[in-house]
Amino acid sequence: MAKALAVPAVVLALCALAGELAACYGTVIITKENATLDLTSSAGAVDRTSQFVPFASGSGYSAWDEGKLDDVPIGFTFSFFGQNYTTVDISANGFLSFENIDIATHALMPNVAALAQRPNNFIMCAANDYGFTGAPPAAARLYTQTLGTAPNREFRVQWKNWVAIVEGDPVNVICRLFEGTNIIEVHPIVGSGGTLGNGRIIAGIEDAGGTRAIPSPEGWTQGQYPASAWRWTPKTGPEIEVYRGDGVNMTNNLQHDMEDRAAGVSFTNTYTIANAGDSNLVLSGNVQFLAGAVNCTGQVLTQPALTTLAPGDITTFTVQVTPTSAAAGFFLGTFRIQSNDSSEANFNILVGGNAVASTVPDVHIPPAPGIVLTYDALAGGRLFHEFGRLVTGQTYLFTYTILNTGPGTLNLTGTPRVSAGGGSAANITVTQQPPASIAGHGSATFTISVTPLGGSVFGSIGVPNDDPTGYEANWGIIFVGYGDTPVSAEIDIQRPAGTSIASGGTDAFGSVAAGQALQRTYTVTNTGTAGLSLTGTPPVQFLSINNCTPALVTAPALFVANGGQTTFTVSVTPGTGSFACRMVVFNNDTNENPYTINLTGTGTAPPEIDIQRPSGTSIADGGTDTVTGALAGTPVVLTYTILNTGAGTLALTGPNPVSASNPVNLSGGVNITQPGTLNVAPSGFTTFTVTFTPAASGTFSFDLLVQSNDSDEADYDIHVTGAASEADIDVRNPGGTSLTNGGNDSYSGSAAGITEGRTYTIHSVGGATLNLTGASPVSVGATSNLSGGVTVTQPGSGVLAPGASTTFQLQFTPAAPGAFSIQVSVASDDPNENPFSFTILGNAATPAPEIAISRGGTGIADMSVDFVGSAFNAAVPATLTYTIQNLGTAPLNLTASPAVQVSGAFGCTVQVLAQPGSAAIGAGSLDTFEIRVVPGGGGFSFSVSVPNDDADEGSFTFSVSGTAAAAFGGGGGGGGGGGGGCVAAISGAPVLALAALPLWLVRRRRMRE
């Protein structure tokens, strides 16, 4: 079987070619930081959720659908692609922009790099078509904050619980900009689940000209919620970049996919080398085609014209590759560029593809420019085109390119060649058909039009063809979206939320405390089909004021989407006696502008409520009362004191002025003994009691509400919480995973006839001591397919304090290949998990050997190349030590004599210095062998073969390739404009510096196997 090799972290450095020289960035995967970055309760964080405005006036989109924040202060000067900025625009669609955001260019995000057309000059944090039918739900917030002190400040933006217009899990995305270093970080933190709305987000950065585009280290489009965070860092020094003939940036050690190529027919590729750094890039010698190519030959037809590139310089070279056998299928060859780039001194271009007969075509349809698409091969080779919201009645044109990436002619077999289907809530037609056939490695285009009729749109496009791959012969495109037609705004003002107050109506405050500010919050809803604008300055005003002082405390949003809402808070401070004023809200409703409400009431001497527990310790309105010492299943009784510290009588209102709600982890709810009196004189008090029983161990909570005539604390809220204790068992498998009572512990890796032991850990995770009961608390029940039963080593301790643990072990031998099972029970005093039972499920394999070979801890794949580097000197012997490991469950037999053989030496002499110590390597054991190589000058290579009885790697073979210097010491220029060098030595012998080469990333053609 194939083994995965250890792959070092690959640091990607991507910059585009065209345009003036500007900052290049290195991008790398980093670990997510979650709670430490959250701005929800951060002192100084600004909640900007209500500040969004639509991209453009009259666009027909609400602030919560296509919204933006203009010119948000960063708090310091931030350099982005060499340009300095002190403010940034923020989009509701999950990105930052250093250019103006407008509906024409930012409503839909491109998923391709380096587009000259707008949008440009952006940071795609987690771009998607986010939006809300009304105002965002309470959990959805947008925060910004500048943290730290100069010169090490940080600007942070957080989209929290943000939801795509097409639904899906909410995203929690945090973008960080750092002063001085100009580093950018994006931390996409998962919300309620693990998938994304519409299956993708877009992450990357692009410069102001659209010439430099750098995706996240995991690509532009993320189909699942990212497991890591990303960092972009400006780079200095020489910086090599390599571009394909179509202008696409190449990544070191990754494959340039040639798709299908005719066996025996040569093809050429021209590559461009650019220096995107800020100092000279020096190429060391010629571009080389490395030994160890798979199923192909290659050569460099033209070498780079320049060997020293100043910042911004470019040079080109051309290579030729010939696939040698269609029967072998996959081919791969490597071209190497050596330079003084500090992180990419050896830049490797892997040219690979699939060798086929010259008559085979291969269809591929990439996304149309400027629209967001996702590709799903498992769903029949379809492209999903999600265009978000389009204006009803307007026609949109989209042009697609059909690529024939195979050598044979591709024939379009449909009548018509491209057909439109579905079209729910839209007219979808093909306005331009492609030709009937497309030559090998050629292309053609077709155009479709989409006219939304209103509501959800769903349609499809089919492109039948003679691609021999089944699902690609029926390539399709699926359309989803929404047609939206705004009509008019309709204002409604409510207090409390859900209770409307008609324009011209009265909100009676009743008797309230004179001289104290009384606050009331009103909700503005838009029940129309167009955006509602509040047009006053300020948006809420007061007229006809009598015996009171009104004020606007918090202003509403100036724009409310259709179906949305906003709130505002006013305060009224009355004098003694009757008071009144008129509240006016100017807006764009056609028949309720302005919207007026009369505020009336009577000012009286005020009472003042204070609630204490224990007596003498006040609990603030909205505060938390933490209960200690509670036990699961045992009633708890709390006594609260209500005091009146004001000048007027405190009236507790309602037949039951104290109520409880939101019980969590309680048995039987919350029982309240109401206060002894409902009217408390100044300086007087009364009490009430609360009784409850925690249902189980862990956190419990509930909310108390005390209603009175206090002017600013009429609804006095207390959150009661605590933690109850009890014994609680947790059994974990050898991997540390907690098991479920009554569940299974499933694993693989067993072999028939091999005795194995599994050690389980019992943890006491409750707040009380856990006692394991019985003389033998661990017992074994029914078993299947075992030889000799099960041996149980009982736990070392039967009494576990909270947080303590102990272990027990089971030893057993699967009798024959196939499934086996063991039922296990653990007896304890856990109140709801006694006994704790689980079933071990395994699948015993037939014992078999499994070979693995490595050097210096780095695995070497069968039929691969071990690049040993360039720290060699001509005619100086060097020793390479390799390890053979048996990863299987039966002895590994080395079947040749001698066991290790070398052949095909080029540019060197080679011998096996030390054979393995044994011809048979036991299961789980290892052995070594040594090879001595005496290189000549320049490149050298040879092959190593280790015949064995591994079922799928019985002739384990790999190539060794390296480069030797002509002589020791520095100085001296060789051919190709080379410079000097040196070789480190210890005790007179050269040190062999072997650099691990990242694993070839070989991609089979889409779902071919």
N, C-alpha and C positions, 0 to 999 in steps of 0.2 A: 504494500500500500504506500501511497505518497505521504511524506511527512512535511509539515509546515516548518519553514526555516525562520530563525530569529531575524527580524527586520528592524534596523535602527530607525529612530524617528526621522522622517524625511522633512527637511525644512525647504519650503517652496519659496523661490524668489522670482516673482512674475512682474514684468513691466512691459508696456507696449512700445512699438518701434517708432511710430511717426511722431512728429512734433518736436518742440524744443526740449532740451535736456532739463529734467526736473527730478525731484526725489523719487528714488526707487524704494520699494518696500519688500522686506522679508516677512513671510507669514507662517505661523506655526500654531499647532494645536496646543492648548493649555488646559489645565484643570478648572472646571467650573467652581466659582464661589457663589454660594446661595444666600443664606441668611445674612452674611456679613455685608452684602451689597444692597440689600433691600432698603428702599427709601421711605417705606410706608410710615414708619415712626421716627425717621431720622430728623433730629433737630435742625431746622433751617431748610429742609426740603420744601419745594414749592409745588403745590398741587395745581397743575395747569389744565385739568380735564375739561373744565368749563370754558376755556379760552379759545378752543378751536373755532376757526371760521372756514367757510367753503373755499376751495381752491380759487374759484372765480365767480364774480357776481353774475347771477342769472344762469349758472351752469345747470341748474336742475338737480344738484346733489346737495345733501345736507352736510353740516359740519362734522357729523359723526360718521359719514360715509366717506367723502373725499375731503377731509379737513386738513388744516395746516396751522402752525404757529409761526409767525414771522419774527425774525430778528431777535431770537432769544439770546440774552447775554451769556457768553461762555465764562466770563470772569477773568480771563487772561488772553494773551495772544497765542493762537494755535496755528501751526504751519501745516498745510495740507497740500501735498505735491508741490512744495516750494512756495506756495502763496500763503500770506498771513491773514487770519480772520479773528475777529473778536465776537461775532455773533453767528448763529446758525439757525436755519429754518427746520422745523420738525413736522413730519407728516404723520397723520393718523394711520397711514399704511405702512408704518414700521421702518422709516428711514430718515436720515438726516441729509440736508442739502445745503451747500454753500452758494447755490444760485436760487433765484426766485422759483417757488413751486406754483404751477398753474395747471388747469384741467387739461390743456392740450397735450402736455408731454408727461405728466406724472400720474395720471389716473391708472394706467397699466404699466407695469414694470417690465423691461426687457430681461431676457435670461441669457443673453449672449454678451461677450466681452467687447470692449473698445468700439462702441458705436459713436460715430461723429455726431449723429443727431441727438438732440436732447431726449431724456434727461442726462445730464453729466454732472460732475463735481458733487458726487454723493457718497454717503456711507450707507449701504444696504445692511441694516442690522438684522432684521428678520422680515423682509418686505413681503407683503401679501395684500390681497384685497380685503382689508379689514373694514368693518362697518357695523352699524346698529340701526334698526328700524326706527328707533326713537333716540332718546338720550342713552348714553351707556348705562349698563346696570351698575348698581352701587359698588360692586367689586372691581369694575374696570376703571383704572386710574392712569394718568400720565403725570410723572414727577420729574423735576429737574433739580439739581443742586450742584454748587461749586464747593468742594471740600478742601481742607488743608490750608497751608500758608505758602506764600511765595518763597522760593521759586519752584515749589513742588506741589502745586495745586492740581486738582482733578475735577473735570466737569462730567457729571453723570446724568444720563437720561434713562428712565424706566417706563416701558409700556407694561402695565401689570394687569393680568386677567383680560388680555386683549383678544377678541374673537373675530375670526374671518367671517365675511358676509355669507359664505357658504357653510358656516358652522364648523364643528370640530372642537378639539380641546382648546381652552384658552391658553395663550402664550404669555410668558413672563420674561421679557427681554430687557437686558441692561447693557447700555453702551457707555464706554469710559474713554475720555480724551485726557491725556496727561500733559501738563505744562513742561516745557523744556525738552523732554525727550520726544514729544509729538507722537507718542505711541497711541494706537487705537486698540481697544479690546471690546469684544462682543461676547456676552454671557447669555445664551438662550437657555432659560431655566424652565423645566417642564411644569405645566399647570396640573390639571386634574387627571390627565392620562398621559399617553405616550405617542399619539399620532397627531398629525397636523391637519388643520382645516384645509380642504382641497388637496391634501397630499403633498404640499411643498411650501417652503419659504425660500427667499433669495437672499444670499449673503455675499458681500464683496464691496470693493471701493472702485471709483473711477475718477479720472482727473477732469479739469474744466473743459478740455478740448475733445474729450471722448477718445483719446489716443492711448491711454494707459488704463487698463482694467485688471484688477487683481481680485479673484474670487477668494472665498475662505479656503483654508487648506483642504477642506472636504468638498470643494466645488461650489458653483454658483447656486444650484438648486438642491435643497435638502428634502428628501422624500419622507423621512421619518424624523422624529424629534432628535436634534443633535445630542450626542452623548458628552460632547466636550465644548469648551469655549475656544475662541480664536483671538490671535494677536497679530497686528500689522506693525512692523517696526521700520522706520526710515533707515536706509543702508548707506554706508560710506565706503570709499576705496574703489578699486576696480570691480566691476560687476558684469560677468558674462551673461548674455541672453542669446538664445538661439531660436530662430523662427523658421517655420515651414514655408514652402513656396506660396501658400495661401495666406500668409501673415499671422497664422496662429502661433502663439508662444509655446515653445517646447519646455518640458520639465525634465531635469536631469534624472536619468535612469528609468524613465517611463517610456512606454512603447508608442512609436508613431505607427498607427494601425493602417495597413495598406489594404484592408479588407481582402477580397478575392483577387488573386493574380494568377495569370496563366503560367503553368509549369513550363520551364525551358525558355521563357520569353523574358528578356531583361527589361528593367524599367529604371528610370533615373529620377532622383530627387535633388533639388537645389536648396540649400539651407543658407540662411543669413546669420552671421555672428555680429552682435552689437555690443558696444560697451555702454551700459546704462549707469556706470559709476561716475565718480568724480576724480579719478586718476587713471593713468595709462593702464590698459589691459594688454599684457604680453602673451602671445601664443607661443607655446614651447614645442617646436618641431612641427611635423606634418600631422594632419588628421589621419588616423589609423583605422583600418578594419581589423577588429580583434579576432583571434583564433577562437574556435569553439562554436562557430555559427551552426545553426540547426537547419538542415534541409535547404541550404542556399549558399551561393558564393557572392562575394562583394568586392568592390574596389573603389578607390577615390579617383574620379576622372580629372577633376581640377582642384588644386589646393587653394586655400585662401590667398588672395593677392597681398594682404597686409598681415604682418606678424605683430605689429605694435599699433593698437587702436587708442587714439585719444578719446576722452569723454565725448560721446555722441557719434563716434565713427562706426562704420559698418564694413563688412567684407563678406564675400560669399564663397562657397565651395559646392561641388557637384559630386554625387556618389551614384554608383550603379549596383543594383542587386538583381540576382537571377535565381528564382526558385528552381530547385533541381528535380523535384518529384511531386506529381499530383497525388501519388499513392501515399506519400508520407504526410500530406496535408499541411499542418502548421509549419511555418518557417520563421526564423528569427536570426538577425545579424546585428552586430554592435559596431558603431563608429565612435571613436573617442577623440575629443578635443582637449588638449592640455594647455593650461594657462596659469597665471598668477592670481586668479580669483581665490580669495582666502577660504571660501566655503565650498567651491566647486572647481577645484584644481583639475579634476578629471571629469569632464562633462561627457556623459555617454548618451548617444542617441540609439535607441533600440528600434530597428526597422523590422516589422513583423507583419504577418498576415496569414492567409490560407491559400496554399497552392491548389489550383483546380484546373480542370480541362478548359481549353480556350473558348468553349461554347457556353459556359455557365454564366448567366446574369445574376445580379443581386440588387433588389430594390431597397431603397432607404429614403424616407421623407423626413427631413429635419424641421424644426419649428419655423414658422414664418417670422421674418424680422419684426421685432418690436412688440410681440405678444407673448404671454406666459402660457406655456404648454407643458404637459407631463406625458411621458411615454410609458406604456404598460405592455411589454411583450407578452406577458402571461394572459392578457385579455385579448389576444388575437392580433398583436402588432399594431395596436391603435395609438393614435395621438389624441390626448384630451386637450381641447382648446377651450379654456375658461376665460371669457372676455368680460366677466364682471357685469356691471350695469351699463347698458347702452340706452340711448334716447329712443323711445318708441317712435316709429315712423321714419327714422333716419336710416339710410342705406350705408353699410360698411363693406369695403372690399378687402379681401385677404388673398395674397399670392403665395403659393407654395412651390417648392422646387422638388422634383423627383430626381433622385440620384441613382444612377446605375453604377454601383461600386464593384461589379464583377467584370470579367473580360468579354463575356458574350453579349449579344444584343438582347435587350429587354423589350418584350412585346406587351403592350397594354391590350388586354383581351376583352374588355367590357364594351357594351353598346348601350349608351355612349361610353367612351373610355373612362371618364370620371363622372359618377352619378351622385345626385343629392337625394337624401331620404329623410324621413321624419319631419322636422320643421315645426314642432309644436310651438305655438305662439310666435312664429317667425316665418318669413318667406326666405328660403335658402335655395340659391340656384348657382349653377356653374356658368360663369360668363365667358371663360376662355378655356378651351380644351387643349391638352397637350398632344403632341404627335403620337402616331400609333406605335412607333418603336424608338428606342434610345440606344445608341451605340455603346459599346463597352467603355466604362469609366466616363460616360457622358451624362448629360442632365437635360431636363425640360421643365417648364413651369405650367401651372394652371391657376386660374383665379376664380374665387367664389364671392358671392354677395350675400349679406345677411341683413334683413330688414325686420327688427323686432316689432311685434304687433301688440305688446303689452303683456306683462307677467313672465313666468319662467319659460326659458327657451331650451329646447332639446332637439338636436338634429344630428345627422351623420352624413359623411362623404365616403364613397367607396372607390378604390382604385384597383380593380382586378388586373392580374398580370401573370406572366409565366415564370416568375421566380420559383425554383424547384423546392424552396422551403415552404412547408404547408401553410403556416400562419401568415407568411409574408406575401403569399399569392393572393390574399384577400385583405390587403392593407386598408385600414379605415381611419377616419378622423371623426371624433365625437365632439359636438358643440354643446356647451352649457352656458347659461347666462340669464340675464333678466332685463326686460324692457320696462322703463319707468317714465311716466308722464306726469309731471307736477301740474296741479290745478290752482289751488288757492290756500291761503293760511286761514286758521280759525282759532282764536284765542279763548281760553277758559282758565279762570283763576279759582283755586280751591284752598280751603283751610277748614279742617285738616285735609291732607291729601285724600282725594276721592269724594269730597263734599264741596260742590260748586257754590260760589257766591256770585249771583248774577251781576252784570255791570249795572251800576246805579243802586245796588243793594247795600245792606248794612251788616257789618261784623260787630256784634255787641260784645264788649269786653266784660260787662257786668260790674260788680263792685270790686275794685282793685286798690292796692295800697298806694296812697298818695305819696308823691315825692320819690318813688322808686320806678326805675325804668322797667317796663313790661315788654318782653320780646315776643313776637309772633312770626312764624315762618309760613309763607304762602308758596303754593306750587302753581307755576304757569305751564299749562299743557297746550300743545298744538294738535287739535283734532282734525285739521285740514289735510290737504294733499300737496301743499307747497311749504317752503320754509317760512317761519314766522320771525320777523325782525322787530326788536324793541327799539324804537326810534328816538326816545327822549334823551335829554342830557341834563341830569342823570336819567336813567331809564324809569325810575320810580320817583314821583314828586308828591308834595303835600300842599293842599289849598284849604282855605276857610278854617284856619286853625283856631280853636277856642279852648282855653284853660288846660293846655297840654303842650308838650314839646315832642314832636315826632322826628324820627331820623331813620335813614336807610343804613342798616348795619352791614349787610352783605348784599351786593348787587346780583341780579340775575345775569345769565348769559345773554348777549345781545342777539343771538340767533338760535332758534329752536327748530330742529328738523321736524318734518311731518311725522306725527306719531310720537314725538319726543316731548321732553319737559325740562324745566329748569326751576330753581327755587330762589327766593330772596327773603331776607329777614329784616323786619322793621322793629324799632323800639318806640314805645309811647310812654312818656313820663307825665302822669296826670297831676294836677293840683287837687286840692280838697273840693269835692262837689262834682257836678256834671262836667264832662269834657267831650269834645268832638273834633274831628278833622276829616277832610276828604283826601283819599289816596288815589293817585292818577297814574296810569300806565299807558304811555303812547306806543302805538304799534302799527303794523301794516294790514291788520284785519280790515276788510272792506266795510263792515257795519258796526264795529265795536272799537273805534278809535276816537278818543281815548277810552280806556276801560277804567271805570271809577268805582270805588268802594268807600262807604262812609264808616269811619271808626268811631264808636261811641262807648261811654261807660261812666262810672262814678268813682271818684277817688276817695278812699277811706283811710283811717289810721291803719298802718300795715302790721300784720303779724310776721313772725319769722320762725320757720321750722328748723329744728336740728335733731338728727337721729343718732343715737349712741349705742355701742355695745363693745365692752361692758360699760356700765354707767360711768360717765366722765371721759370716754374716748369717742370722739365724733367720727362719723363716716360721711364723707362728702357726697352730695348728690352726684350720681354717676360713678361713685367709687366702688371699691371691692372690699368685701368682708371675708377674710380668709379664716376658715375653720380648721383647727388642728386636733389631732388625737382621735379622729373618727375611725371606727372599725366597721367593716362590712357586715351587714345584717344586724347591727345594733342601733336602736333609735338615738337620735341626737336632738336635744332641746336647747333652743337659743332664745334669750329674752332681750328685746330691744326697748329702748326708752325714747319717747318722742317729747321734746322740749319746745316751748314757745319762748323765744328770746326777744320777740318784738313787742310793739306797743298796743296792737289790736288783738282781738280774740282770734285764735287759730282754729278754724273749722275743718275737721276731717270729713271729707265729702263722700257721699254714697253710702248705701247700707253696709257695705264691706270695704272700708277705705284702704285696707291692706290686702294685696293680692299677690299671687306667685305665678310665674310662667317659666317656660323653657327648662323643665327639669331634665337633667342628664345623670344617668347612673343612679337613679333613686328607685326604691321599691315602695309603691303605694302613694307616690306624689308627695306634696307638701301640705301639711295641716297647719292652719293658722288660727290662733285664738285672738280675736279682734280686740282693739284697745277698749279699756273700761269706760272711757268717755269720748265723745265726738267733738266736744268744744273745750279747748284748752286755754285758760286765761293767761295773760302775760305773766312770764316767769313760772308758769305751771308746767306739769308734765303728765304723761300717761304711758302705759307700757302695753306691748303685745308679745306673744310667744309664737315661735315657729318650731314644728316638730317634723323630722324627716328621718328616713333610714337609707343609708347607702346600700345599693343592691349588690355590689361586688367591689373588689379591690380596684384602686385606681382613682382617677379624678372624678369628682361629682360637682355639680353646680346647678344653680337656679337663679332666677331674677325676682327681686321684691319690688313692688310698686306701692308707694304711699301717696294718696291723693288728698290735697288740702287746698285752702284758699291762699297759700303763700304766693306772693306776686311773681316771683321768678323761679320758684321750685314747687309749682303746683303738682307736678308729677315727679316725685322724689324716687329715683331709681337706685337700687343697690344690687350689685352682682355678688352673690354668695358662692364661694368655691372652696374646695379642699381636696384632700386625698385620703381615701380609706384604705386600710391595710387588710390583707388576708394571705394565707398560704397559697402559693401558685407554682405549679410545676411547668418546666419547659425542657423538653427532651430534644437534643440536637444530634444530627448525624455526624460522621467523621469529618465532613466538609464544613461543619459549623452552621448548617441550615436547620432552623427549627422545624420540627415535625408537627403534623396535625393529629390530634387525638382521633383514632379511627382511620387515619390516612395511611399512605404508603411511603416507604423509603426506596425509591427505584434507582438503580445504578447499573453500570455496565463495567466490563473489564475482567470478569471472572472467567476462569477456565475449568473445564471438567477435570476432576481428579486432583485439583490443586487446592490445598487447604488454605483458607484465608481467615483473618480475624478483622472484625469491625468494632471499633471502640465508640461508644455513645456517651454523651455527657448529659447529666441531669443537673439543671440549674434551678435554684430557688429564686424566682423573679417577683414574688409577692412581698408584702410588707411584714409578713409573719413567718416564723420558723416552719420549714417544710419537713415532715417526718415520713421517711420511707418505712412502710409497715410490713410485718411478717418476717419470719426467719430468712426467707429468700425473696426479697421484694421483686426481683426480676424473674419472670417465668416465661417458658417457651411453650406455645400451643402447637397447632397443626403445622406440619412441614411438607414439602414436596421436592422430589428429585435430589435428595441428599444422601450421602454415604456416611453412616455412623452417627447420625444425629447431630445435636448442637451442644457444645460445651459453653457454659455460662460462668464468667468470672463476676461475682456479685459486686455491687458498689462498695467502695472503701469506707464510706460513711453513711449512716442512716439518718442523721440529724443535720439539716442544712439551714443555717441562718440566712436571712435575706441577703442575696447577692452571692452566696456560696454555691459551690458545685462539686460534684463527684462523678466518677466514670464507672461504666461496666463494659465488659467485652464479650462478644460472641465469636466462637470459632466453629467453622463448618466446612464441609467439602462437597461441592456439587458432584453428583454421581455420574451424570452424562451430559453431553452438550444439550442446550436448550434451557427453557425457563425453569426457575426454582423459586420457592417461597418459604418464609418463616414468619409465624405469628408471635409477637412479643408483647408482654404486658408488664407494667411497672405499677406496684401498689404504693399508695401514699395517702396522706390526709388532705390532699387538695379537695376542696368542697365540690367541685364540678367536673373533675377529670380523674376520677379514681374508679377503676384502674385506668392508667394512660396506656392505650393499646395502639400498635401500628404493625404493619406487615412489610417485611423486607422482600422486595421483588428484584430478582436478578436474571440474567440470561448468560449461561455459561457457554463459552466458545470452545471449539476444539483447539487444544494447545497447538500453537504454531510459532515459529520464530519470526522476528521482524528486525531487519538490519537498519542501522542508522550510522552514518559516518560524519565526523565533524573535525574541525581544526581550530584550536584556540577558543573552543566554546561556540563556534558558529557552524551551524549545520550545512551540509553540502548535499544537494539533491542528486539523485541518480540522473545521469546524462547531462549534468550541468558543468559549468566552468568555475574553478576555484582561482580567482584572481589574487595572486600573492603579493602584488605591489611591485615597487621599483627599488627597494632598498637592498640591492644586490650589487656586487662588483664582479667584473669579468674575471674568470679563472679562479675565483675564491669559493671554495665549497660552502654550501649552506645546507642545513638539515631541517626538514619539515616533518613534524610529528602529527599523526592522525589517530583518532580514536574510533574504534568499532564498538558499537553498543548494541546489545540484543534487547529490544523493547518488547519482545514477544513473551509467550508463556511456555515455549519449548526450546530446547537447545538449538543454537544457530551453528550449523556446520559449514566451515570454509572448505569448499569442494575441490579446489585446485592445488597443485603442488608445483612450485611454491604457492602459498595462499594469496599473496599480493604480487601482481605483475605490472610492469611498466612497459610502455611502448611509444612509438611515434615521437621520439625526442627531436625537437627542432631548436637550434641555437643553444644547445647545452648537452652535457652528458649526465645520465641519471642512473641510479641504482637503488634497490631496496636495501637499506642499511640494516634494518632489523625487522624480521617477519613477526606476526602475532605470536604470542607465547603458546597458544593452543589452537588446534584446528576445530575445536568445539567450544562455543561460548555459551555459558548457561543463561537461562532466562533472567533478565534484569542485570546481567553482568556486562563487563566491557573488557577490551584488550586494545593494545596499541601497536602501530608499526611506524617505522621511520624511513624516510626517503632522503637520500643525499643527492643534491643537484649541483653541478659545476657549470654555471652559465658562461656563454661567450659574451660578447658585447651586444647590447640592444635587446630586442624581444626574444623570449624563449618560451617553449611549451612542450608538454608531453602528456600522455594518457596514463591513467591508473585503473586497473581492473581488479575486482575482488569477487570471484565466483563464489556462490553460496546457495543454500537451499531455501532462501526466502521465496515465498510463492510468487510475488510479482516483481521482485528486484534481484533475481537469481544471478544476473550478470552485472552487478553494480559497477558502473563505469563513470569516471568523470575526468575532465581535463584540467591541467594545471597550467596557468599562464602568468608570466611576469616579465619584468624588464630589468636588465643589468647595466650599470654604468661602465664606461670604458676603463675608468681608473679611479683610485681614491682621490680625495682632496677637492678643494674648491677651485673656481676659476675655469678659464678655458671655454670657448664656445664651440659647440658641435655644429653639425649640419642643421639646416632649417632655422638658423638664427638663435640657437639655444644659448643659454647662459651657463654660469658655473653651478656648482653644487657640492655637497659633501655627504659622507656616510658616517653615522655615529658608530663608535666601536667600544666594546667593553673587553678588557684584558687582551687587546690586540685583535679580537675577532669582530667582524661587522655585525651590527645588530639588525635582525630581520624585522623591518617595520611592516606589518601586514595590515592593510586597511580593509575593514569589512565592507563588502559591496552590497547595497540594498538589493533585496530579492527582485528578480525580474518580475515585473507585473504583466503577466500574459493574459490577455482577454480573448477567450474564444469568441468567434463571431456569434452574434445575438442568438442565444438559446439553441445553438446548433446541435448540442448534445442532449 
